[in-house]
Structure formats: C-alpha cells, structure tokens
Amino acid sequence: MLPLAATQHQLGRAYTTGQHERPQPTPPAPSSSPTALSPRLQRYAPRLAQLAARTGVPLPSLAVSFLVLHELTAVLPVVLLYYVFSALGAGAAVVAWLAGDKDAAAHWAAEGREGASGTDDGERTWTHKVHEWYREGLGRAERVGRRYGLLGYDKGSKGDGTSAGAGASAAVADAVAAYVVVKALLPLRIAVSVAAAPAFARLALRPWRALTARLRRAPSA
C-alpha cells in the first residue's frame, strides 16, 4: 500500500489537471498515470472518480477513505469472528466445512494443524478458492502466533513441525475460520468501503486535516 500522503498527491494531480495548474512542457494526462497508483486503486479508481463527481468530495479524500475502510473491514471482522467462533467452539467445524475435509476437525484436535491438502484440478472454482484461503489463513495464523505469542504459540518460536497442543489448535482453527469468512465477504467489503467513503471523508478526514493544519500554524513555544 502506498503512503497516504503519496496517494493523495498522485490522485490530486490527476483530479486537478486542466483546472488550475499552469501548463507544463509535458503535462500528465489524468488517465495516463494509473501505473503510479497502487493496484487496488487502479481497479477502483473509475468508481471513485464517479463517486467524487456525484458527491462533490475530492477524489484524493475518497481514495484515502476507501483504503482506510478497506483495511478496517478486514481487520475488525476477523477479530470479531475469531471471538465468536472461540465462544461457540465452532472454529474447527467451520474449517472442516469450508475445507471440504470430513477429517479436518480430527486433524485439528490431534495435531494442531491440518495438512495442505486440497483440489489441484486447475479450475478456479469456489471450492478451490476456499482451499486457497484456508491454506493462506493457516500460514498467516501461524506466523502471527509465533511472532506475537498468540493463538497458543510461544513468542518468537520457530516452526519445527511439533504440535502446539489441542488448545492452540482450537485457537488457530478459530482464526483460520474467521479469515476465510472475511475473505469470502470481499465483494460486500468493497461495496461497503466505496459507499461509506464520502461520509468517512467528511466525518473523519476533514476534521483530522483541519486539526493538523491548525497545529502546523500554531506558533512554536
């Protein structure tokens, strides 16, 4: 992800070109600079530009709001769903259902992690995508757990192939289940991030910018 200041600068140039900037020897066209943006913004820049024209919110503010909301709609649901699955004790069952492996729950309870099994038919079906998210979530859960001492892992421990215990396996299963569900909700997260971007820009970004501008103008003690 690009820094927010750099993203605002790049989108601001594309948004204001031809309005109040003096002509340059080689002026960049608004549609010729998408390669300078992050891939995520390249994909949704047309929708954000239409939203900016319809709502009157500057395109740079919409872009920053979209990126922030996109991250929030990923992190917060993962945390919430993790605690829901943990409270219900349903993480292993959800992982078994999502992975399409009837023996997955037994593997979680006995070994703490399930082998990297899955379809390899080369077809991008829904089942194949779920298997990919499952394996990706398993790897992320283990890395985060070992780095920060979460999910039953010792902080800073190395992967040595040993079991982390049944308690840790249940926690990892809850985390993987939450991760897969949030990945499956990506279209909804995108829709929410785009729809809420104008309100977030008005209610959060504008006051923040006003505060930082006031602090910059304040005389130093």
Number of C-alpha atoms within 10 A of each C-alpha: 10 13 8 16 10 12 20 19 12 17 26 17 16 19 18 13 16 14 7 7 10 9 10 7 6 6 11 14 12 16 10 9 14 16 10 14 17 12 13 11 22 13 12 14 18 12 11 24 19 12 19 20 11 9 11 10 18 20 23 24 23 28 26 22 23 26 20 15 20 19 12 14 18 16 13 12 16 22 13 12 19 23 17 15 21 19 11 10 15 17 28 26 19 21 27 22 15 18 25 15 14 12 12 22 23 15 17 27 18 14 18 21 25 21 10 10 10 16 14 9 8 7 10 9 11 10 15 17 17 20 22 17 22 25 20 14 21 21 13 16 21 21 18 15 21 19 15 13 15 17 21 18 25 14 13 13 13 13 12 6 8 10 15 17 16 16 15 21 26 24 26 30 35 29 27 28 30 26 26 25 19 21 19 15 14 14 11 13 19 17 12 15 22 21 14 15 26 25 14 19 21 15 11 12 17 13 12 13 11 11 12 12 11 11 11 10 9 9 7 6 3
